[in-house]
Amino acid sequence: MIEITSHRQGAILNRHHGTESAKSLKITVQGISESGHPVKVNGVPAQMDGRNFSAEVELTKKVNPVTASVMTPYGIYSQELELVWDKQSFRRFNCFIDDHSFVFTELTRQRPKHAFNHFYLAGLKKIHEETGFKLTLNTFYRNDHDKNGFLLKEMPDIWKSEFEENSDWLKISFHSYSEFPDRPYLESTAEEFGHDYDLVKNEIIRFAGENTFIPPIVLHWGNIHPAAAAELIRRGSRCYSKGFRPRVMGGPSLAERQKGGDMAKVQNRSLSGEDKQAPTDGLKMHYGFQEETEYQEKYHAFYDPSLDFLFYRGTICCNLVPLAEIPKRFEAIMKDVEARGIDALSFASHEQYTFPSYPNYLPDHMERIALTARLYAENDFKPVFFNDGLLGNMSWENQPE
């Protein structure tokens, strides 16, 4: 048997992980050959130290096959990985806010002269002006909290030019038909998913312009059916939060969200990880894909060659992390960044916590978003949209292979 131990399938590598030139990223691949026989990596003899081997490999493409092989008396054994070169990488951050319906309901009812006079959009624009952050508003078709059942088709197009003027930093995307039920696409056909997607997309283009729409990189509750996942990829999404498969999400229960729960308790459970953790190793093994989960926790993102698709994880969800805790959380994130050479990070929140009418209203919610964006900007992270290029890095699009 032979195994590459230095890199995982789909690892995303940048200048921190090797020596980068205009033409390649030179890395060292290491592993173990159980037989101790000489190993070749991409056809070139590796250096051997007992059963351990190492070899320099040049990554010259966006996705690079790396094959380690060994000839034994019993035949040739080999392992092939595909590694991603994040060419000319730079520190960058993505932000999205989920569950939008309140702001569109209020705009429709209040009809301000300018959409960005509304306190919510005004607050987000102020953060953009102060930090440069870019943002995606993930949107519902129906407002389940509105007694009249507001639908996105009611949103007027009188502010279309305003949204178009701000589309360089503010995008709007599909999230779900509505907030309830939870996990709406876990048991869904491609046709049902596509119907809801088109409902929302067409309305966004109608009232905000085509440049404002961006394919989603997370759906409501994350968990989706394989048919919905295939349709999502077909429609232009290039990456997704954590993974498609069913998983424990944590956060407020449905009852707490509907009646107004103890948000301090919810936040404490989130900070401790209690709301997601399986209590025993056996349950962790049963519920999780532990190696994948642990890799994503450490390295934040990976590429799946079988799907030609990227999976990433978030850092801070502002409605779950108290204002005073955000700098501490960010400090821990930066330790990962420095230790593991991570350049692409994402943070998120949920719209409804900004609105006084919501049972779980957080008066400092906008301040939490502003603080998180400011911390990223102060640490030289540039704002991007993860669905552009390679998690916001357009080097391969601007300088193709």
C-alpha positions as CSV (number, residue, x, y, z in Angstrom):
1,M,0.0,0.0,0.0
2,I,1.0,3.6,-0.6
3,E,-0.4,6.8,0.9
4,I,0.2,10.5,0.4
5,T,0.1,12.0,3.9
6,S,1.1,15.6,3.3
7,H,-2.0,16.6,1.4
8,R,-5.7,15.7,1.3
9,Q,-7.7,15.2,-1.9
10,G,-8.9,18.6,-3.1
11,A,-6.5,20.6,-0.9
12,I,-6.4,24.3,-1.9
13,L,-2.8,25.5,-1.9
14,N,-1.3,29.0,-2.3
15,R,2.0,30.9,-1.9
16,H,2.1,30.0,1.8
17,H,2.3,26.2,1.0
18,G,5.3,26.3,-1.4
19,T,7.3,28.5,-3.8
20,E,5.2,30.4,-6.3
21,S,6.3,31.8,-9.6
22,A,4.4,33.2,-12.5
23,K,4.2,29.7,-14.0
24,S,3.8,27.3,-11.0
25,L,3.5,26.6,-7.4
26,K,6.3,24.2,-6.3
27,I,5.3,22.0,-3.3
28,T,6.7,19.1,-1.4
29,V,4.6,15.9,-1.4
30,Q,5.3,13.4,1.3
31,G,3.9,10.0,2.2
32,I,4.6,6.4,3.2
33,S,5.2,3.3,1.2
34,E,4.3,0.3,3.3
35,S,6.6,-2.0,1.3
36,G,9.6,0.3,1.4
37,H,10.2,-0.1,-2.3
38,P,11.1,3.1,-4.3
39,V,8.3,5.5,-5.1
40,K,7.7,7.7,-8.1
41,V,5.6,10.8,-7.9
42,N,4.2,11.9,-11.3
43,G,6.7,9.5,-12.8
44,V,9.8,11.0,-11.1
45,P,11.7,9.0,-8.5
46,A,11.0,10.3,-5.0
47,Q,13.6,10.6,-2.2
48,M,13.3,7.6,0.2
49,D,13.9,7.5,3.9
50,G,13.0,4.0,5.0
51,R,9.3,3.7,4.2
52,N,8.9,7.4,3.9
53,F,9.1,9.3,0.6
54,S,9.1,12.9,-0.5
55,A,9.2,14.7,-3.8
56,E,9.0,18.2,-5.2
57,V,6.0,18.7,-7.5
58,E,5.1,21.7,-9.6
59,L,1.5,22.7,-9.8
60,T,0.9,24.4,-13.2
61,K,-2.8,24.3,-13.6
62,K,-5.8,25.2,-11.5
63,V,-6.5,21.5,-10.7
64,N,-3.4,19.3,-10.8
65,P,-3.3,15.5,-10.6
66,V,-0.5,14.1,-8.4
67,T,0.2,10.4,-8.5
68,A,2.4,8.4,-6.2
69,S,3.2,4.9,-7.4
70,V,5.3,2.0,-6.2
71,M,6.3,-1.3,-8.0
72,T,6.2,-4.4,-5.8
73,P,6.5,-8.1,-6.4
74,Y,2.6,-8.2,-6.2
75,G,2.1,-5.4,-8.7
76,I,2.0,-1.6,-9.0
77,Y,0.2,0.3,-6.2
78,S,-0.7,3.9,-6.6
79,Q,-2.7,6.8,-5.2
80,E,-3.8,9.9,-7.2
81,L,-4.9,13.2,-5.7
82,E,-6.1,16.4,-7.3
83,L,-4.7,19.5,-5.8
84,V,-5.8,23.1,-6.5
85,W,-3.4,26.0,-7.1
86,D,-4.9,29.2,-5.7
87,K,-2.8,31.3,-8.1
88,Q,-1.8,34.8,-7.0
89,S,-3.9,34.3,-3.9
90,F,-4.6,37.1,-1.4
91,R,-6.4,37.5,1.8
92,R,-10.1,37.9,1.1
93,F,-13.5,37.6,2.7
94,N,-17.0,36.8,1.7
95,C,-20.2,37.8,3.5
96,F,-23.8,36.8,3.1
97,I,-26.9,37.5,5.2
98,D,-29.7,34.9,5.1
99,D,-33.5,34.9,5.3
100,H,-34.4,38.3,3.6
101,S,-38.0,39.2,3.5
102,F,-38.5,41.9,6.2
103,V,-36.7,44.6,4.3
104,F,-38.6,44.0,1.0
105,T,-41.9,43.9,2.9
106,E,-41.1,47.3,4.6
107,L,-39.9,48.9,1.4
108,T,-43.1,47.8,-0.4
109,R,-45.3,49.2,2.4
110,Q,-43.4,52.3,3.2
111,R,-42.3,53.4,-0.3
112,P,-39.4,55.7,0.7
113,K,-38.0,58.0,-2.0
114,H,-34.8,56.0,-2.0
115,A,-34.4,52.3,-1.1
116,F,-31.2,53.1,0.7
117,N,-33.0,55.5,3.0
118,H,-34.5,52.4,4.7
119,F,-32.6,51.9,7.9
120,Y,-31.4,48.4,7.0
121,L,-30.0,49.1,3.6
122,A,-28.6,52.4,4.9
123,G,-26.8,50.5,7.7
124,L,-25.3,48.0,5.3
125,K,-24.2,50.7,2.9
126,K,-22.5,52.6,5.8
127,I,-20.5,49.4,6.6
128,H,-19.6,49.1,2.9
129,E,-18.3,52.7,2.8
130,E,-16.3,52.2,6.0
131,T,-14.8,48.7,5.3
132,G,-15.4,48.1,1.6
133,F,-17.3,44.9,2.4
134,K,-19.3,43.1,-0.3
135,L,-22.5,41.4,0.6
136,T,-25.1,39.0,-0.7
137,L,-28.7,39.2,0.6
138,N,-30.1,35.6,0.5
139,T,-33.9,36.0,-0.1
140,F,-37.2,34.3,0.5
141,Y,-40.2,34.6,-1.9
142,R,-42.7,34.8,1.0
143,N,-42.5,36.5,4.4
144,D,-43.9,34.0,6.9
145,H,-43.9,36.5,9.7
146,D,-46.2,39.0,7.8
147,K,-49.9,38.6,8.7
148,N,-50.8,39.4,5.1
149,G,-48.3,36.9,3.7
150,F,-46.1,39.3,1.7
151,L,-44.8,37.9,-1.6
152,L,-41.7,39.1,-3.4
153,K,-43.8,39.8,-6.5
154,E,-45.3,42.8,-4.6
155,M,-41.9,44.5,-4.4
156,P,-42.0,47.5,-6.8
157,D,-39.2,48.2,-9.3
158,I,-39.1,51.9,-8.6
159,W,-35.6,51.6,-7.0
160,K,-34.2,49.3,-9.7
161,S,-31.5,51.9,-10.8
162,E,-30.4,52.2,-7.1
163,F,-29.8,48.5,-6.8
164,E,-28.0,48.5,-10.2
165,E,-25.8,51.3,-9.1
166,N,-24.8,49.4,-5.9
167,S,-24.5,46.0,-7.6
168,D,-20.7,46.1,-7.5
169,W,-20.9,45.4,-3.7
170,L,-24.5,44.4,-3.0
171,K,-25.9,41.2,-4.6
172,I,-29.2,39.5,-4.0
173,S,-29.7,35.7,-4.3
174,F,-32.2,32.9,-3.9
175,H,-32.4,31.2,-0.4
176,S,-35.8,29.4,-0.3
177,Y,-39.5,29.9,-1.0
178,S,-40.0,30.9,2.7
179,E,-38.6,30.5,6.2
180,F,-40.8,27.6,7.2
181,P,-40.6,24.6,7.1
182,D,-37.0,24.1,8.1
183,R,-34.8,22.2,5.6
184,P,-37.1,22.8,2.7
185,Y,-35.0,21.1,0.1
186,L,-33.9,18.0,2.0
187,E,-36.8,16.1,0.4
188,S,-37.3,17.9,-2.9
189,T,-37.3,17.2,-6.6
190,A,-35.2,19.1,-9.0
191,E,-38.4,20.5,-10.4
192,E,-39.7,21.8,-7.1
193,F,-36.3,23.3,-6.3
194,G,-36.0,24.9,-9.7
195,H,-39.5,26.3,-9.5
196,D,-38.7,28.2,-6.3
197,Y,-35.3,29.3,-7.6
198,D,-36.9,30.8,-10.7
199,L,-39.6,32.5,-8.7
200,V,-37.1,34.4,-6.6
201,K,-34.5,34.9,-9.3
202,N,-37.0,36.4,-11.8
203,E,-38.3,38.9,-9.2
204,I,-34.8,39.9,-8.2
205,I,-33.9,40.7,-11.8
206,R,-37.2,42.5,-12.3
207,F,-36.8,44.9,-9.3
208,A,-33.0,45.1,-8.9
209,G,-31.5,44.3,-12.3
210,E,-29.7,41.3,-13.8
211,N,-26.3,42.4,-12.4
212,T,-27.7,42.3,-8.9
213,F,-28.5,38.6,-9.0
214,I,-25.8,36.1,-8.1
215,P,-26.1,32.3,-7.8
216,P,-26.5,31.1,-4.2
217,I,-23.6,29.5,-2.2
218,V,-25.9,28.4,0.6
219,L,-29.6,27.4,0.7
220,H,-32.0,27.7,3.7
221,W,-30.7,25.3,6.4
222,G,-27.9,24.1,4.1
223,N,-29.1,20.4,3.9
224,I,-30.4,19.6,0.4
225,H,-31.5,16.6,-1.6
226,P,-29.0,15.2,-4.2
227,A,-31.4,16.2,-7.0
228,A,-31.5,19.8,-5.7
229,A,-27.7,19.8,-5.4
230,A,-27.3,18.7,-9.0
231,E,-29.7,21.4,-10.1
232,L,-27.9,24.1,-8.0
233,I,-24.5,23.2,-9.7
234,R,-26.1,23.2,-13.1
235,R,-27.5,26.7,-12.5
236,G,-24.0,28.2,-11.9
237,S,-23.2,27.8,-8.2
238,R,-19.4,27.1,-7.8
239,C,-19.2,26.5,-4.1
240,Y,-21.4,25.7,-1.1
241,S,-21.3,26.1,2.7
242,K,-20.0,23.0,4.6
243,G,-21.7,20.3,2.5
244,F,-25.0,19.2,0.8
245,R,-25.7,16.2,3.0
246,P,-28.0,16.2,6.1
247,R,-26.3,17.3,9.2
248,V,-26.9,18.8,12.7
249,M,-27.1,22.6,12.3
250,G,-27.5,23.9,15.8
251,G,-28.9,27.4,16.6
252,P,-32.4,28.3,17.9
253,S,-35.1,25.7,17.7
254,L,-38.2,26.3,15.7
255,A,-40.2,26.9,18.8
256,E,-37.7,29.4,20.1
257,R,-37.6,31.3,16.8
258,Q,-41.4,31.5,16.6
259,K,-42.2,32.6,20.1
260,G,-39.0,34.5,21.0
261,G,-36.5,32.5,23.0
262,D,-33.7,33.3,25.4
263,M,-31.1,34.5,22.9
264,A,-28.4,34.7,25.6
265,K,-28.9,31.0,26.2
266,V,-28.9,30.3,22.5
267,Q,-25.6,32.2,22.0
268,N,-23.9,30.4,24.9
269,R,-24.9,27.1,23.4
270,S,-23.5,28.1,20.1
271,L,-20.2,29.5,21.5
272,S,-19.6,26.2,23.4
273,G,-20.6,24.0,20.4
274,E,-23.1,22.2,22.6
275,D,-25.9,22.7,20.1
276,K,-24.1,20.7,17.4
277,Q,-21.8,18.3,19.2
278,A,-22.5,14.6,19.4
279,P,-21.8,13.6,23.0
280,T,-19.9,10.4,22.3
281,D,-17.2,9.2,19.8
282,G,-19.7,6.5,18.6
283,L,-22.3,9.1,17.8
284,K,-19.7,11.4,16.1
285,M,-18.7,8.5,13.9
286,H,-22.4,7.7,13.2
287,Y,-23.5,11.2,12.4
288,G,-20.4,12.8,10.9
289,F,-17.9,12.5,8.2
290,Q,-15.2,13.1,10.8
291,E,-12.1,13.4,8.7
292,E,-13.8,15.8,6.3
293,T,-15.3,17.8,9.1
294,E,-12.0,18.1,11.0
295,Y,-10.2,19.1,7.8
296,Q,-12.7,21.8,7.0
297,E,-12.5,23.1,10.6
298,K,-8.8,23.5,10.2
299,Y,-8.4,24.5,6.6
300,H,-11.8,26.1,5.9
301,A,-12.2,24.9,2.3
302,F,-11.5,22.0,-0.1
303,Y,-12.3,21.0,-3.7
304,D,-14.3,18.0,-4.7
305,P,-13.0,16.7,-8.1
306,S,-15.9,14.4,-8.6
307,L,-18.3,17.4,-8.6
308,D,-15.8,20.1,-9.9
309,F,-17.0,22.0,-6.9
310,L,-15.7,23.8,-3.8
311,F,-16.9,23.5,-0.2
312,Y,-16.1,26.1,2.4
313,R,-17.0,26.8,6.0
314,G,-18.0,30.1,7.7
315,T,-16.3,31.8,10.6
316,I,-18.6,34.1,12.5
317,C,-22.4,34.0,12.4
318,C,-23.2,37.4,13.8
319,N,-26.6,36.7,15.3
320,L,-25.1,33.8,17.3
321,V,-21.9,35.6,18.6
322,P,-22.3,38.4,21.2
323,L,-20.6,41.7,20.3
324,A,-18.0,41.3,23.0
325,E,-17.1,37.8,21.9
326,I,-16.5,38.7,18.2
327,P,-12.9,40.0,18.7
328,K,-12.0,36.9,20.7
329,R,-13.5,34.6,18.0
330,F,-11.6,36.6,15.3
331,E,-8.4,36.3,17.2
332,A,-8.8,32.5,17.2
333,I,-9.5,32.6,13.4
334,M,-6.4,34.5,12.8
335,K,-4.3,31.9,14.5
336,D,-5.6,29.4,11.9
337,V,-4.8,31.9,9.1
338,E,-1.3,32.3,10.2
339,A,-0.6,28.7,11.1
340,R,-2.1,27.1,8.0
341,G,-1.8,29.8,5.3
342,I,-5.5,30.3,4.8
343,D,-6.5,33.2,2.6
344,A,-10.3,32.8,1.9
345,L,-12.7,33.2,4.8
346,S,-16.5,33.9,5.0
347,F,-18.9,35.2,7.7
348,A,-22.7,35.4,7.8
349,S,-25.8,36.4,9.7
350,H,-29.6,36.5,9.4
351,E,-31.7,39.5,8.4
352,Q,-34.6,39.2,10.9
353,Y,-32.4,39.9,14.0
354,T,-32.0,43.5,12.9
355,F,-35.8,44.2,13.0
356,P,-37.5,45.3,16.2
357,S,-40.7,43.4,15.2
358,Y,-38.9,40.1,15.3
359,P,-39.4,38.1,18.6
360,N,-35.6,37.5,18.8
361,Y,-34.5,41.0,17.9
362,L,-30.9,41.9,18.7
363,P,-30.5,45.7,19.2
364,D,-26.8,45.5,18.4
365,H,-27.1,43.2,15.4
366,M,-26.0,45.7,12.8
367,E,-23.1,46.7,15.1
368,R,-22.0,43.0,15.2
369,I,-21.9,42.9,11.4
370,A,-20.0,46.2,11.2
371,L,-17.4,45.0,13.8
372,T,-16.8,41.7,12.0
373,A,-16.4,43.5,8.6
374,R,-14.0,46.0,10.2
375,L,-11.8,43.3,11.7
376,Y,-11.4,41.6,8.3
377,A,-10.6,44.9,6.7
378,E,-8.1,45.8,9.4
379,N,-6.3,42.5,8.8
380,D,-5.9,43.2,5.1
381,F,-8.7,40.9,3.8
382,K,-10.2,42.2,0.6
383,P,-14.0,41.9,0.0
384,V,-15.0,39.3,-2.6
385,F,-18.0,37.2,-3.7
386,F,-17.0,33.5,-3.3
387,N,-19.0,32.5,-6.4
388,D,-16.6,34.5,-8.5
389,G,-13.6,32.6,-9.7
390,L,-11.9,30.5,-7.0
391,L,-13.5,31.6,-3.8
392,G,-13.3,35.2,-5.1
393,N,-9.8,34.9,-6.7
394,M,-10.2,35.7,-10.4
395,S,-6.6,35.0,-11.4
396,W,-7.4,31.9,-13.4
397,E,-10.2,33.7,-15.3
398,N,-8.0,36.7,-16.0
399,Q,-5.0,34.5,-16.9
400,P,-6.4,31.2,-18.2
401,E,-4.4,28.0,-18.4
